[in-house]
Amino acid sequence: LQGLSLEDKLQQLVKLLGTEGFAAEWNMVGEHYHITEHNCPYLVVGQHHPEVCQYDRTLISTLLAVPVVQQECVLAGGDK
């Protein structure tokens, strides 16, 4: 992903997440980029090993080279 714009990195990330079973998309909300994962292929595993969610955030942050803030999580009672 080196040399790509953040928007191009986001496109590649969404494709990568798709290969892992996520239905994901990204969009701009004001001045912020939002990634929405509409499902979680790790839901059953996450119920017993919530650290899998941290792995997801770390992967996204590392690939994009920016900090990631999770807004909502199914395991924490969210819709997504």
C-alpha positions as CSV (number, residue, x, y, z in Angstrom):
1,L,0.0,0.0,0.0
2,Q,3.0,2.3,0.1
3,G,2.7,5.3,-2.1
4,L,-1.1,5.0,-2.3
5,S,-3.4,7.8,-1.2
6,L,-5.5,7.2,1.9
7,E,-8.6,6.8,-0.3
8,D,-6.8,4.1,-2.4
9,K,-5.6,2.4,0.7
10,L,-9.2,2.4,2.0
11,Q,-10.4,0.8,-1.3
12,Q,-7.7,-1.9,-1.0
13,L,-8.6,-2.5,2.7
14,V,-12.3,-3.0,1.8
15,K,-11.3,-5.6,-0.8
16,L,-9.1,-7.3,1.8
17,L,-11.8,-7.3,4.4
18,G,-14.1,-8.8,1.8
19,T,-11.8,-11.8,1.3
20,E,-12.0,-12.3,5.1
21,G,-15.8,-12.4,4.9
22,F,-16.6,-8.8,5.9
23,A,-19.2,-6.8,4.0
24,A,-17.4,-3.5,4.4
25,E,-17.4,0.0,2.9
26,W,-15.8,3.3,3.6
27,N,-17.1,6.9,3.2
28,M,-16.3,10.4,4.4
29,V,-18.3,11.9,7.2
30,G,-17.3,15.6,7.4
31,E,-13.5,15.5,7.5
32,H,-13.3,12.0,8.8
33,Y,-13.1,8.6,7.1
34,H,-15.5,6.0,8.3
35,I,-15.2,2.2,7.7
36,T,-18.3,0.3,8.2
37,E,-18.2,-3.5,8.6
38,H,-21.8,-4.6,8.1
39,N,-21.2,-8.0,9.5
40,C,-18.6,-9.8,11.6
41,P,-17.3,-13.2,10.4
42,Y,-15.6,-13.6,13.8
43,L,-18.7,-13.1,15.9
44,V,-18.7,-16.6,17.4
45,V,-15.0,-16.5,18.1
46,G,-15.2,-13.0,19.4
47,Q,-17.8,-14.0,22.0
48,H,-15.1,-16.2,23.6
49,H,-12.0,-14.3,22.5
50,P,-12.8,-10.5,22.3
51,E,-9.2,-9.8,21.5
52,V,-10.0,-10.7,17.9
53,C,-11.6,-7.2,17.7
54,Q,-8.4,-5.6,18.8
55,Y,-6.6,-7.6,16.1
56,D,-9.0,-6.1,13.5
57,R,-8.4,-2.6,14.7
58,T,-4.6,-3.1,14.8
59,L,-4.7,-4.5,11.2
60,I,-6.7,-1.6,9.9
61,S,-4.5,1.0,11.7
62,T,-1.3,-0.7,10.5
63,L,-2.4,-1.0,6.8
64,L,-3.7,2.6,6.7
65,A,-0.9,4.0,8.8
66,V,-3.4,6.1,10.9
67,P,-5.0,5.7,14.3
68,V,-8.3,3.9,14.4
69,V,-11.2,4.6,16.7
70,Q,-13.9,2.0,16.9
71,Q,-17.3,3.6,17.2
72,E,-19.5,0.6,17.6
73,C,-19.2,-3.2,18.0
74,V,-21.8,-6.0,17.9
75,L,-20.1,-7.7,20.9
76,A,-20.6,-4.5,22.9
77,G,-24.3,-4.3,22.0
78,G,-24.0,-2.2,18.8
79,D,-25.6,-2.8,15.5
80,K,-22.3,-3.2,13.6
